Amino acid sequence: MSVTVDCDFPGGNIVVDAIDGDTVHLHQDLRDTTTDWFYWYFRVRGAAGRTLTFQFTKSRALGARGAAMSPDGGRNWRWLGAVPVQGNRFSYAFPDGADEARFSFAMPYLEADWRAFAARMTRHPAFSTGVLCKTRKGRDAEVATIDATGGNPTHRVAITCRHHCCEMMVNYTLERLIQWVLESDEDTAEWLRANAAFFIVPFVDKDGSEDGDQGKNRFPRDHGRDYEGESVHAETAAIRKKLPVWADGKLRLALDLHCPWIAGEHNEVIYLVGAEDPRMEVEQRRFSAVLEAENKGMLPFRASDFLPFGTDWNSAKNYTGGKGFTRWAAELPGVRLATAIEIPYANAGGAEVNAESARSFGPDIGAAIARYLQSA
């Protein structure tokens, strides 16, 4: 049986240049991304009992823990680690009888994952899901809400994910955050259930997430820069229309969850992205201190990893493409804190980032939200 390599499934992304014996030459499909980026996700069939080498022929494709691999159609993932990586290639020995394996630069999270999770959470009366809008390609972009048990919340909180569709690890964090708010018997969770309501968008770039796009620096406009003038994307336009109405002047906190670049300095720690507005930076640093105090999960968080405005990539030059969600949300009535949190793809302060550990950071964020709001 001959080896086949393809990406014909949700989230798939690869261009195969050639298969030469046991070496597969391939590269990421950048599509409408204006700059180089690193997302890829492909399937291999017909390689049982063989060792194949996957050579990326263009841009950097492998991060701190090498490639992620799934033996069961994308249901479960593990890192192959740095050992099989040589430069921009990695090798994998397919077990005898292994009809299929999938590989990705991280651990994909797609519509099917969200829908399975949301179906489990609907047993909670406070949790509901709906449609934010129809995307350009006719998909449903999801929105979820958590109502306060008291019926008239003092605080409202907005959480968004996947402004850049390749940044999938944050959805695992979001899952456990939601579950913790709904189910935990900790006093902070009980306080949130009674006093706060949540507006949650799990896939801002829904089409890109399902199509397997990069998302970052998308042409003609990045979803994460689409909050001024007339929005190019249906999802961002819907957020701009619906969130202020839902908030009713009580939006206190807006969190935008991201993953940073593939690896390296500032990309292997969890951190908040500093605002240009000094008053907002004060609140971001306060929240960072609270989050460090509530950090009990598998991934370490240090307030000292805060990235101030004007440092590294976080400069005015990076925002010339348009206004981002947090800058827009910071201007809404009642908002005390609007910030992005960067959660690495593979390595956070020396700890492995995977589905389980990324989920474990969700309760840390939840407890920090409660403590921060209680201090108002």
Secondary structure, DSSP 8 states (H G I E B T S, - for coil): ---EEE--STT-B-EEEEEETTEEEEE---TTBSS-----EEEEES-TT-EEEEEE-SS---BTTB-EEESSTTSS-EE--STTEETTEEEEE--TT--EEEEESS----HHHHHHHHHHHTTSTTEEEEEEEE-TTS-EEEEEEE--TTSS-SEEEEEEE-SSTT-THHHHHHHHHHHHHHH--SHHHHHHHHHEEEEEES-SSHHHHHHT---TTBSS--GGG-SSSS-SSHHHHHHHHHHHHHHTT-EEEEEEEE--SSSSTTSSS-EEB--SSHHHHHHHHHHHHHHHHT--SSS---GGG-B-TTBTTBSGGGGTT---HHHHHTTSTT--EEEEEE--SSEETTEE--HHHHHHHHHHHHHHHHHHHHT-
